[in-house]
Amino acid sequence: MITGYMGTYTSDISEGIYKFKLDETNGHLEGPILFKKVKNSKYLTLANNLIYTLYDDENGAGVMVIDKDGLTLASLIYENLTSCHIAVNGDYIYTTNYHEGTITKLHYHGEKIELVKKVMVQRKAGCHQTIFFKDLILVPCLMMDKVFIYNQELELTGEIIFPNGSGPRHGVVSTDEVRVYIVTELSNELFTYDYVDGHFNLVDQISILPNNEKNKEGTAALRISRNGRKLYISTRGLDIITVIDIGSNLPKIMQFESAAGNHPRDILDVADDKYLLVANRFSNELVSFRLNQGRIGVVTSKISIPEGVSIAMEGDLND
């Protein structure tokens, strides 16, 4: 069994972080149980055998580090509104705040979190994610139609400019670390960049919707498969998952598939690319699909998890 965790909004019926299990032999989901009662744990990640999550309390918003027994090891409140993304690189935690337009670097060591640096991009810039690429940090800013490029000290070194109204949201890095893929929320496109001589060169730009449609809005998450050959993209409103083959020179759309629920957010392939998990926020469920050479097949299981936003898995080993 593989253990997973889901971060949620707590605006309606959710109470925090939920824990579930996946049977890798048949794709059956078990649970969930309430793992940690915490407000607005909408994005979480697993690193260093620990769980790092966003959260709110009566004093504001910040980050929390939790062990796998649900014990809080450290927490820090440092902003007014909850960030939308958290990422970990070694002992450092990075968060991006969509509404406040900030990027924050924190240090976790000895069960203590310290604020290292906070960068203001622009109020309501739509900072949406921290992407680690070589020795750089890329930050898509949806409302500015730019991806800002920083060094490890959060010093600005450059930017990638996107078409007006496209809204860059999430990105992933190819397994050979020569390519970056960025998906846009507002224009529903995938942009492919090669990194050559210190520059990001655009090599491809395609719609990720059926019939090459654009400007339907609502594209949410982008994930790369464990073998590095496929991309999975969720689009709210249309409630679909787009599968893209990146095994050849340029990305090629393979499939459009129903999310089997309402308002898909995070997506994650697990168990050596045998199953795809989809968090449907408004229908309050986690869905497991069978994968066949990257293509989405039948639904293998569904469980009820309220207001799901992000998925993190412990790995493909029995725990």
N, C-alpha and C positions, 0 to 999 in steps of 0.2 A: 504493500500500500504506500502511496505517495501522499504526504501531508501538504496541504495548501492553506493559505490565509487570504481573506478578502477584506480590503479596506472599503469603507462605505461612507456615504453621507448619513447624517443622523437628523435629517429634517422632518422625518415622518415616523417610521416604525423601527428603524434600525437603532441598535444600542452600541455599535462600535465595530470591532474587528471580529470576524467569524472564522472558525477553523473547520476544515473539511478534509476528506480523504478521497483519493482516486485509486481504484483497483486497476493497475496497468495491464492486467490480463484481459479485461473485458470493458473497460471504460466506465464502470459503475461508480457513481459518486455516493459517498456516505456522509451523514451529518446534515446540517452543520451544528456546531455548538458555538455559543458566545465565548470567544477566547479572551477578549479584553473589553470591558465596558469603558468606552472613551468617546468623546465627542469629535465628530468630523475627522475621522481617520481615513479620509478619502483616498490618500495615496500612501502606499507602504512599499517597502522593499526588504529583501533578505540579503544580508551580507555578514561575513565574519561569524556565521552561525547565530546571528541575532536578527531581530525584527526592528526596523527603523520606520517610524510612522509620523505623519503630521497629526496634530490634534489641537483642540481648543479647550480652554477652561474659563472661569470667571475673570481671569486676569488678562486674557488675550489669546494669542495663537503661537504655536511653536512646534518643536519636535520632541519625540520620546523614543527611547531605546528600551526594548523589552526582550527578555530571554524567552525560551520556548516553553517555559512553565507559566508564562504570563506575568512574571514579576517585572515591575518597572525598575530598570537599572539606573536610568538618568532621564531628566527632562529639562527643557528650557523654553520659557516664553520670551519671545523677542519681537513680535509684531502684532499688529491690531487685527488683521484679517488672515485667514488660513491660506497658506501657500497651496499651489495646485500640484506640485511635483516634488519628490524627494529622491535623491540619488546618493550613493556612497562610493567613495574612492579611497581605499585604505582606511585611515583613521579620520578622514574628513567627510563631512556631510554637506551636501549642496541642496538648497531649496530654491524654487522659483515661485514668485507671487504674481499671479495674473492681474489682480486689481491694483495692488500697490506699485507694480512695475519694478520689482526689486529681485536681485539675486543675492543669496546669502551663503557664505561659507562658514561652517562650524567645525570644531575639533572635538572628537569624542575619545577620551582616554581616562583610564582609572575611574570608571563610573561617574564621569563628569563631562558635561557638554559646555564648551566655551565658544562664544561668538568671535570669529576671526575677522570677518569683513562682510559688510553689506553694501551692495552697489545699487544705486538708483539709476535705472535706465530711463524711465519716463512714467509719470503717473498714468495708470491704465494702459500700459504698454502691451499687456497680454503676454508677459513672459510665461512660457508654458512648459519648459523642460530643460534639463541639463544633460548634454550629450558629451561623453568623453571620447575624444578622437586624438590619438597619439598623445602629444603633450598639450593639446588645446582643449578648450571647453566651448561648445557651441550652444547658444541659447536662442531658440525660435521665439520671436516676439510677434504674436498674431496680429495685434492691432497696428503694428508699425510696418508690416510686410517686409521684415528683415530677420535674418539670423545673425546675431552678434557673435563675434569670435573673441575669446579671452584666453590668456595664459592661465597657468595654475594659480597665480596670485590674484586672479580676477582683474587683471589689467587689460583693457580693450586693445586688441591688435588688428581688428578688421571687421568687415561685415559682408554678408551675402544679401543682395537686394532681390526681392521677389516682385512680381507684377502687382500693381495696385489692386487691393481688394482680394488677394489670394489667401492671406491669413496662414502663414506657416505655423504648424502646431507641434508635431512630433517628428523625430528622426531616429534612424538606426544606422549603424556602421557595418560595412561588409566584413566578413570574417578575415579577409586578407588585409583589412585596414587601408584600402586604397580608394574606397567609394563611400559616399554618404547619401542616404535616401531621406528625403524630407517630404512629408505629406501636408497638404494645406486643408484647413477646416472649411474655409469659405468658398474656395473654387473647386474643391474635391479633385486635386491633382497630386501626382507623384513626380517630384523633381529629383533627378539623379545627377550627382556631382562627382567628378574625378578630382583627386587631390594630386596636383603636379607642380613640382618646384615651388611649394609653398602657397599655391593658389587653388581655389575651388573653381573648377570649370564645369559649366552646365553641359551635360551630354545628352539628356533626354528629359522630356516633359510630356506626361500623358494624363488623360482623365482616368479616374479609377471608378467611374460609374458606368452602368450599361448605356449603350448607344452614344458613348463619348460625351455624355452630358456634363455640364459644369454648373457652378453657382447654385447648387441645391442646398449647400451648407450642411453642417452637421458631421463631417468626417471627424472621427475621434482618435482612436489608437492605431499605432503602427508597431508591428512586431516582426522580427526576423526569425525564421525557423532555426532550430538547433543545428541543422546541417548547413545553414547559410545559403540555401538554394531557393527559398520561398519567402515572400512577404505576405503578411495578413493585415488587412486594414478594415476597421469597423466604421460604418456610416450610420448615424442616427437619422431619424426621419424616414429614410428608406428601409431601415432595419436590415441591412445586408452586411456580409463580409466579402471583401474582394481578395482573391488569391492571385498573386503575381509571381511568375517564374523569373528569377534573377540568375539562373544558371548559365545563361549565354551572355552575349555582349551587352544587349540592351534588355530592359525589363519587358516582359510580355504577360498580358492578362490571361490567366488560365480559367477563372471561374468567378461567377457572382452567386452567392448562396444566402438564403434567408438566415437571419440570426436566430430564428426559432423563438423570438421574443421581442419585447419592445424596448428600444433605446439601448443598443449595444454599446458598451464602453470598452473595457479592457478585453484583450484576447491573448491567449498564450498556448503554444503547442507544448505538449508534455510527453513523457514516456518514450523518448527517442523518436519523436515525430509520429507517434501512433494516434494521438488524440489532440483535439483543439478545444480549449475551454473558452467560453464566451460569457461575460458578465452582462446581463440585461437589466439595467437599472430600474426602469419603470414597471417591468413585469416581475421584478423581485426574484430573480432566479439565476442560477449558474447552470449552464448547459455544456455537456460534453459531446463532441462530434467525433466520429471515427475519421481518421485521415488515411488516404491511400495514395502514396507517392505525392503527398502534398495537397491533393484534392480533398475537399470536404465531402464526407459521406453522410451516413445516417446518424441521427441522434442516438447516443448510447445511454444517456442518463440526464436527468434534471433534478435539481434540488432547490428549495426555496431559500434564498438569501436576500434580505431587503437592501435596496438602494446601493447595489454593488458598483464600485468604480474601478478598483485595481486588484490584480491577482498576483500573488507571489507563491512559488512552490519551493519546497525544501530540496527537491532533486528527484532523480530517477532511481534512487536506492531505497530498499525497504528500510523503514525506520522503526 
